[in-house]
Amino acid sequence: MAAPLVKTPETLHRVRFQDCDMLGHLNNARYLDYFLNAREEHTIQHYALNLGELARESKAAWVITKHQLAYLRPANHAEQVRIRTQLIHFDNSNLVVEMQMLSEDGLRLKAVLWSEMAFVKVPAGTRTEHSDELMDMLEELDVEDISYDADGFDERVRSLRKTLKRERHEQD
């Protein structure tokens, strides 16, 4: 039997000079790049899922329909940040991925992103359903202990901050 898939993969990334603003903070627009690049890396490394190949072979791909992004603390030039990604909701033709940027030690939340995506036919751009194989994989990856509510982004951010604060105090 195959090993279970990693539901919440994470990687470290260094904040690059060219991605920063005049204050040496990661530019707000670049957070999306860091998050989406990390998710792509995670899908290839942990799920053997190359999104470009999937689009060519199945003639379908996920397109982003909505982002919700909370900037909580600056990510500074040359700092190592930890990026976690996880599937928190899916149905026959949609999914929601939560992405968190944290301090290197994973104890301070810097930003949270929810990306809502629709699965569409390529090149038509019309919504289509996930294959049975994709549905099985999504079922295995879904982080069930996160109760997804389309209007619950702010509450989720509060909950994450509270959990990390508790973890920091436990380490002291």
N, C-alpha and C positions, 0 to 999 in steps of 0.2 A: 504494500500500500504506500502511495506517495506521501511525503511529509506534508503537513498542512501549510497552506500559504500564509505568509506574513501579512496580517491584517493592517498593521500600522508600521510600515517601513519608515526609516529615518536615515538621513545622511547629514554630514557636516559640509558647509559651504563657507568659503571666505568671502567677505564683502570686498569687492574690488573698487579701486580708486575711481575708475571711469564710470562707475554706477552711483557715485555719491554726489550730493549737492554741495553748496559752498560751505556748509557747516560740518561736512565730513560724515553726514548721515546718508544711508541708502535712500536714493530718490524714490518718492512714492510710486512712480510709474514702474520702477524696476522690481518692486516686490512681486508683481505679477510674473515677471520673467523668472525670478528665482523660484517661485512656487511651481510654476508650470514646468520648468526645466527639471526640478526635483521630482515631480510626479512622473514625468516621462522616464527619467532614470529609474525610478522605483518600479514602473510597469515592466520595463525591459529586464532589469536585474532580478526582480522577485517573482514576476508572473510570466516571463518569456513572451511578453506581449508587446510587439513593436507596432505602434499605432499607424505608422505609414504603411507597413505591410498589410495590416488588417484592412485598411481602406482600399488598397489595391486588390487584395484577394476577395474580400466580401463585397466590394463596391459600396461600402457604408463606413461612416465615421461619426465620432462624437463631435458636436460643435457646441461651443459655449453659448448659453442663452442668457446667463445672468451671473454676475459676481457680487458678493457682499464681502467687504474687506474692512477690518478694524485695525488701525495703526495704534499700537499701545505703548511701545517704547522704541527709541531709535535703534537701528542696527548701524553700527559705526564702521568706518573705513578700517580694513584689515582684521576686523573681528571675525571669529568663527561663529557661525550660527547653525543651529540644529533645525532641520526641516523635517516634519512628520507629515505624512499624508495618509488619508483613510477614506474609504467609501462609507458614507453614513446613510445613504438612501438610494434605492433604485426601484424601477418598475419595468414594464415591457419595453419602453423606449426612452427612458430618462435615467439620469443618475446625478447624485450630488456628492462631490468630494470635498472633504474638509482638509485644509492644510494649515499647519501651525508653524510659525517661526519662533524659535526659543533661543535663549542664551546657550552657549556651548554645553553647559552642564545640564540643560534641560529643565531648569527650575524657574526661569523668568520668561514669561510670554511677551513676545515683541509684536506679533501680528497674527491674525486669524483670517483665513479666506474660506468662504464657501463658494464653490464653482458648480453651477447647475448646467447640465449638458443634455442635449437631445441627440439621439442616434438618428442619422439621416442618410438617405441614399446619395451616392456620389455618381454623377455630378448634379443630379436633379435637385438635391437639397430638400427633398420631402422626407418627413418623418417616417421611420420604419421601425420594426420591432427587432429586439436583440434575438440572436439565434439561441437555440436551446443550449448549445455549448457555452455561449457567453452568459446566459442566465444562470447556469450552474456555477460558473466561476464567480459571478457577482454575488450569488447566494453565499458562497464560501467566504468571500471578502467582506461582506457587509458587517460593520461593527454594530452589533445589535444592542449593546448597552447604551448607545447614544440614541435618545429619543428625538428623531428628526421632526421638526415642525417648520414649515416654510417661513413662518413669521417669527421663529424662535432664535434668530441669530444673536441678538443682543443678550438674551438669557444664556445662551451657550457660552458666549465670551465671559460673562460674569461667573458662570460655573467653573470654567477652566481656570480663571484667575484665582478663585477661591481654593480650588484643589491644589494648585501649585503653591499658593501661600501656605497652606497646611503642610505640604511636603517640605517646604523650606524650614518651617518651624520644627518639624520632626527631626531634621538633620542638625539643628543647633544644639 
